[in-house]
């Protein structure tokens, strides 16, 4: 089976971005959507992507409202809104349209690949391809293995991602996958510290590898969007993803972040120069939460140690991943900080074995 013919279902921002990246890489691309207006908007976005990437007029791109236009695709990527039933309906449709050898992928940021795969007659040929927004610029793609995904399909998907000029990170399916799971854990820990947003963000930036603090990041994502992800992860993992209602309080007041003009910060006002005195608690919670969740991901075999760090570097812009950062801080010291939190009743910080074992042996996460 080839890897040249790619279909994308859903002509929203993400679908258009993926289509543009694929066309710029020289793949034969078909973008499908039931809405002519969405397709026309996507056409304009893709043209700008191809112009920015200096792609010649030979890019192979077809836009269609007909599912039949996907019948000869080697890979079809679903990029419709983040609703499980909607995505399941798309997968059932595609299963009847594409060839037996075709691979079906979802761009979901955290919904179950296994559940979607079992809506089809080809669960072994279904996986997740989680592109990060904007897909034409961001390097990372999480390749998500469901319970039924075959090794051959993972390998073929890796080839396609590399042909797009992207960096693949293989992830075993779990709620939130890898980057979102670690980032949202870090964010909620910082929010629970109830520090000043300006000061906490400044302390996070000055004290570690993250390029943006949790409050500015929440505003950028959109607090309604972040809140939906946080609630999904709290349902999946329990209390360690609880934020004590901080996000909901802002959403209820209509403060959704940058897109509404105000969230944790007021974007119509000049930002004050923050005093980070006393903000270390929130910054410490942020990085300790990220490390704790990253170590759990390694222990759960979601991803390997190098992949965890690479994912946070490419997907969140960290100058070094949470495990390399932990090595630089000293694992024994970080283990002690977690134990101190447990002694104060914060059982969610019970040290993961991946951290405790290495700290006790004087070892590091990274060997280099």
C-alpha positions in Angstrom: 0.0 0.0 0.0 1.2 3.5 -0.9 1.3 6.6 1.3 0.9 9.3 -1.3 -2.9 9.8 -1.3 -4.3 11.4 1.8 -7.9 12.4 2.6 -9.0 14.8 5.3 -12.6 15.0 6.6 -13.6 18.4 8.0 -12.6 21.7 6.5 -12.4 23.7 9.7 -9.2 25.3 10.8 -7.4 22.1 11.7 -8.5 20.2 8.6 -7.4 23.0 6.4 -4.1 23.2 8.2 -3.4 19.5 7.8 -4.4 19.6 4.2 -2.1 22.5 3.6 0.8 20.8 5.2 0.2 17.6 3.3 -0.1 19.4 -0.1 3.0 21.4 0.6 4.9 18.1 1.3 3.9 16.8 -2.2 1.2 14.4 -1.2 -2.0 14.0 -3.2 -4.7 15.6 -1.0 -8.5 15.4 -0.9 -10.3 17.6 1.6 -14.0 16.7 2.2 -16.7 18.7 4.0 -20.4 18.9 3.6 -20.3 22.7 3.8 -19.4 24.6 0.5 -18.7 27.7 2.6 -16.3 25.7 4.9 -14.5 24.4 1.8 -14.2 27.8 0.3 -12.8 29.2 3.5 -10.4 26.3 3.7 -9.3 26.9 0.1 -8.2 30.4 1.0 -6.4 29.3 4.1 -4.6 26.5 2.2 -3.5 29.0 -0.5 -1.9 31.1 2.2 -0.1 28.1 3.7 1.2 27.0 0.3 2.4 30.6 -0.4 4.2 30.8 3.0 5.8 27.5 2.5 6.9 28.5 -1.0 5.1 25.6 -2.7 4.7 25.8 -6.4 1.4 25.6 -8.3 1.8 21.8 -8.8 0.4 21.0 -5.3 -2.2 18.2 -5.8 -5.3 19.3 -3.9 -9.0 18.5 -4.4 -11.9 19.9 -2.4 -15.1 17.9 -2.4 -18.4 17.6 -0.5 -18.8 13.9 -1.6 -17.6 11.0 0.5 -16.9 9.2 -2.7 -13.9 11.5 -3.4 -12.1 9.6 -0.6 -12.6 6.2 -2.0 -9.0 5.9 -3.4 -7.2 7.4 -0.4 -4.4 5.4 1.3 -5.0 7.3 4.6 -8.0 9.4 5.7 -7.7 11.7 8.7 -10.9 12.7 10.5 -10.7 16.4 11.7 -14.3 17.2 12.7 -15.2 18.8 16.1 -14.2 17.0 19.3 -17.4 15.1 19.8 -17.2 11.3 20.2 -20.6 10.5 18.6 -19.9 12.8 15.6 -16.5 11.3 15.1 -17.9 7.7 15.4 -20.5 8.5 12.7 -17.7 9.8 10.4 -15.7 6.6 11.0 -18.8 4.4 10.2 -19.2 6.3 6.9 -15.6 6.1 6.0 -15.5 2.4 6.7 -18.0 1.9 3.9 -16.2 4.2 1.4 -12.5 3.5 1.5 -10.6 0.4 0.4 -9.9 -2.5 2.8 -6.2 -1.5 2.9 -6.8 2.1 3.8 -5.8 3.5 7.2 -8.3 5.6 9.1 -7.0 8.2 11.6 -8.5 10.6 14.1 -7.0 14.0 14.9 -8.7 13.9 18.3 -6.7 15.5 21.1 -7.8 12.9 23.7 -10.9 10.8 22.8 -10.6 7.0 22.7 -9.0 5.6 19.6 -10.1 2.1 20.6 -13.7 3.2 20.8 -13.6 4.9 17.4 -11.8 1.9 15.8 -14.4 -0.5 17.0 -17.1 1.4 15.1 -15.4 0.0 11.9 -14.7 -3.4 10.5 -11.0 -2.6 10.5 -10.0 -1.8 14.1 -6.4 -2.8 13.5 -6.1 -0.1 10.8 -7.3 2.8 12.9 -5.0 5.1 15.0 -4.7 8.6 16.2 -2.8 11.3 14.4 -2.9 14.3 16.9 -1.6 17.3 15.1 -1.0 20.5 17.1 -2.5 23.8 16.1 -1.5 25.3 13.7 -0.6 22.1 12.0 1.2 23.7 9.1 3.7 25.2 11.6 3.9 22.9 14.6 6.4 20.1 14.4 4.9 17.5 16.7 2.4 14.8 15.8 1.3 12.3 18.5 0.8 8.9 16.8 -1.6 7.2 19.1 -1.9 3.4 19.3 -5.3 2.1 20.2 -5.8 -1.4 21.7 -6.2 -2.9 18.3 -3.8 -0.8 16.2 -1.3 -3.1 14.4 2.5 -2.5 14.3 2.4 -2.2 10.5 -0.2 0.6 10.7 1.9 2.5 13.3 4.9 2.1 11.0 3.1 3.4 7.9 1.7 6.3 9.8 5.2 7.2 11.0 6.4 7.3 7.4 3.6 9.7 6.4 4.2 12.0 9.4 7.9 12.2 8.5 7.0 12.9 4.9 5.1 15.8 6.1 8.2 17.1 7.7 6.9 16.6 11.2 8.3 14.8 14.2 6.3 11.7 15.2 6.1 10.7 18.9 4.4 7.3 19.5 2.0 7.3 22.3 -0.1 4.5 23.8 -3.7 5.5 24.1 -4.8 7.0 27.4 -7.1 9.9 28.3 -5.4 13.1 27.2 -2.6 11.2 25.4 0.7 12.7 26.4 1.2 16.5 26.0 -2.3 17.5 27.1 -2.2 15.1 30.0 1.1 16.5 31.4 0.3 20.1 30.7 -3.2 20.1 32.1 -2.0 18.4 35.3 0.7 21.1 35.6 -1.9 23.9 35.0 -4.4 22.6 37.5 -1.8 22.3 40.2 -0.8 25.9 39.7 -4.4 27.0 39.8 -4.9 25.2 43.1 -2.1 27.2 44.6 -4.3 30.3 44.2 -1.4 32.6 43.6 -1.4 36.0 41.8 -1.6 35.1 38.0 0.9 37.7 36.9 3.4 36.7 39.6 3.0 33.0 39.1 3.4 33.2 35.4 6.6 35.3 35.8 7.9 32.8 38.3 7.2 29.8 36.0 9.0 31.5 33.1 12.0 32.6 35.2 12.3 29.3 37.2 12.1 26.6 34.5 11.8 25.6 30.9 8.2 26.6 30.1 7.9 29.7 27.8 4.5 30.7 29.1 2.9 30.5 32.5 -0.3 28.5 33.3 -2.5 31.6 33.5 -1.5 33.1 30.2 -1.6 29.6 28.6 -5.1 29.0 29.9 -6.2 32.3 28.4 -4.6 31.5 25.1 -6.2 28.0 24.9 -9.6 29.4 25.9 -10.9 28.7 29.4 -14.0 27.0 28.1 -11.9 24.7 26.0 -9.4 24.1 28.8 -12.3 23.5 31.2 -13.8 20.8 29.0 -10.4 19.0 28.8 -9.8 19.4 32.5 -13.2 17.9 33.3 -12.6 15.0 31.0 -9.3 14.3 32.6 -10.7 14.6 36.1 -13.4 12.0 35.2 -10.7 9.7 33.9 -8.0 10.1 36.6 -9.8 11.5 39.6 -8.8 14.2 42.1 -5.3 14.9 40.9 -6.8 16.8 37.9 -9.3 18.8 40.0 -8.8 22.6 39.8 -11.1 23.6 42.7 -13.5 25.3 40.4 -11.0 28.0 39.3 -11.7 27.6 35.5 -15.5 27.3 35.9 -15.6 30.5 37.9 -14.1 32.4 35.0 -16.2 30.7 32.3 -19.4 31.4 34.2 -18.5 35.1 34.2 -17.8 35.0 30.5 -14.1 35.5 30.9 -12.9 32.9 28.4 -9.4 34.3 27.8 -8.0 36.2 24.8 -10.9 35.4 22.5 -13.3 37.2 24.8 -11.0 40.0 25.7 -10.5 38.9 29.3 -9.8 35.7 31.3 -7.3 35.6 34.1 -5.9 38.8 32.5 -7.7 41.8 31.1 -6.4 42.3 27.6 -7.9 45.8 27.3 -5.5 47.0 30.0 -1.8 47.5 30.3 -0.2 44.7 32.1 1.6 45.6 35.3 5.2 44.5 35.9 4.8 41.5 38.2 6.5 41.1 41.6 7.2 37.4 41.8 7.8 37.5 45.5 5.6 34.8 47.1 4.8 33.3 43.7 7.2 30.4 44.0 4.5 28.1 45.4 2.4 28.3 42.2 5.5 27.8 40.0 6.7 24.9 42.1 3.3 23.3 41.9 3.3 23.7 38.2 6.6 22.0 37.6 6.2 19.4 40.3 2.7 18.5 38.8 4.2 18.2 35.3 7.0 15.9 36.6 4.6 13.8 38.6 2.4 13.2 35.6 5.3 12.7 33.2 6.7 10.0 35.5 3.3 8.3 35.7 3.2 8.3 31.8 6.5 6.5 31.7 5.5 4.0 34.3 2.2 3.4 32.5 4.1 2.8 29.2 2.3 5.6 27.5 5.6 6.8 26.1 9.4 6.4 26.7 11.5 8.9 28.6 13.1 10.6 25.5 9.6 10.8 23.8 8.0 12.4 26.9 10.6 15.2 26.8 10.6 15.6 23.1 6.8 15.9 23.1 6.8 18.8 25.6 9.6 20.5 23.8 7.9 20.4 20.4 4.2 20.5 21.6 4.5 23.1 24.3 7.7 24.9 23.5 9.6 23.9 26.6 13.4 24.4 26.4 13.8 21.0 27.9 11.3 18.3 28.8 10.1 17.7 32.4 12.3 14.6 32.9 15.5 16.3 31.7 14.5 19.3 33.9 14.1 17.0 36.9 17.6 15.6 36.3 19.0 19.2 36.3 17.2 19.9 39.6 18.2 16.7 41.3 15.7 13.8 41.7 16.3 13.4 45.4 15.3 17.0 46.1 12.2 16.7 44.0 11.2 13.4 45.6 11.5 15.1 49.0 9.2 18.0 47.8 6.6 15.4 46.8 6.9 13.6 50.1 6.4 16.9 52.0 3.2 17.5 50.0 2.0 14.0 50.8 2.7 14.6 54.5 0.4 17.7 54.3 -2.4 15.5 53.0 -1.9 15.9 49.3 -2.0 12.2 48.4 -2.1 13.0 44.7 1.7 13.6 45.0 2.5 10.1 46.1 5.9 9.7 44.4 5.7 7.5 41.2 8.0 4.5 41.3 9.8 5.8 38.2 11.0 8.8 40.2 11.4 7.2 43.6 13.5 4.2 42.4 15.9 6.5 40.5 16.2 9.0 43.3 17.0 6.2 45.8 19.7 4.8 43.5 21.2 8.2 42.7 20.3 7.7 39.0 18.8 10.1 36.4 16.0 9.8 33.9 18.2 10.7 31.0 21.5 8.9 30.4 23.2 11.6 28.2 
